Amino acid sequence: MDVKNVKGTHDVYGEEANAYMEVENLMSHIAELFAFRNVRPPVLEYSEVFTRGVGESSDIVRKEMYTFTDKGDRSCTLRPEFTACIMRLVTQNKLYATNELPLKYYYCGPVFRYERPQLGRYRQFNQFGVESIGVNSASADVETIVLAYTILQSIGLENVTIKLNSLGDEETRNNYREALKQYFAKYIEDMCPDCQSRFELNPLRILDCKVEDDKKYIQNAPRIADYLSKNSKERFDEVKALLSALSIPFEVDDSLVRGLDYYSETVYEFHYTSQKGLNYGAVGAGGHYGNLMKEFNGPDYPGVGFSFGIERIVSVLTDDDLLPDVSNSLTAYVMPMDKSYVNSALMIASMLRVEGYSVDLCYEPSKLGSMFKKAEKKNSKYAIIIGENELESSTVVIKNMNTQVQETVKIDNLVDYLDELESSDHECDCGCGCHEDHECHCHEHKEK
Ligand code: HAM
């Protein structure tokens, strides 16, 4: 049977898999520097987490969720995003009761949306994101933008455009919704069926419509900037002033409304056009939300956060030749000269692995030359050869693949021998005894 992967999903392997791991590790590391801590909600949630959390008028809830009834007759959904899950996790486990505010969490993993697969758009993709919960201020909003910007810079995406907008408070959005309803009432019968239901549910969503024929109506629609309440305007001014003070470049884009219902006040998106000029869509996005935790019967805490799309980030890194250089390498490759020595090879590999060395072994012994080729291909620093003579004398031959120097070593002494080789390999050539082979930061060197 010729079984393929599900439409809209993709396999990750080889160099690309290394890139995912590196990018996710770097993101986590920087989030930790900003004092965010890791959380891992399940992939599967009861559907109401998203119908209540993300909102009935969003495309995600209306059209894109992978929802099914489980054997206990409960409606379950594969998460289409993380923010609602984090709210459920925090309220259910009462994390607010024992921790100082803001609660700062980061997460990473697959999300599922039944969208039309196209460039930069998958049905299963990975997000890395953060949520900062419990502090309602311009500085909390800005801290998340600084974190996202720092991450993007650190992975090599220098020319990121940050699009920024304010969706204002409740008063702002009520007034703005009214203005949109009045404006679109004249055109709505000529607009797409989606816009017609958006008109009833949440006219703000009309601004997200991608149908070409509707754009002529949308471009002249009232702008939210003209409806910001005094408080929201002050808060937005503060966000902009803080970003400028921190030298974070941004562009105000008052057409940015975001596709999820929970946002209010500050919203933002990160865009990057690779040198190939391909448009994958935003590499990340987020913003402030006011009432989400209340939806889960938690305290009335607001939050702010963002999520990156890892696939899109890896795509632009690939296009611009910026993928982290992670070559898989081994400390040693164990080469039995005969099939009957494979078990001994496995024992030796296991002994070295326990000591923290990365070691592989050859399961199909062949001519020495071709096994050396395999060691080279695997980027192994040493080859360890097990032959008849060696086994009789409980020794192995260990060869440095770089210098070609080889020695016979007792198996009992192999770990010490390798430790010695490895530490002398890293020893600083000034003779100070430190183990920094390239750029030495030892006390002696700093003094010089
Ligand atoms: P979002 O804009 O729906 O926001 O998704 C965030 C990012 O996920 C997007 O900017 C994009 O990079 C990536 N993404 C979205 N859809 C796809 C897709 N079909 N294929 C590949 N990548 C995709 C959220 O999910 C919010 N939860 C963000 C947030 C966190 N807001 C506050 N906190």
Residues whose N, C-alpha, C, O or C-beta is under 5 A from the ligand:
A	BS01	HAM	E81 F82 T83 E115 G120 R121 Y122 F125 G129 V130 A282 V283 G284 A285 G286 G287 V304 G305 F306 S307 F308 G309 E311 R312
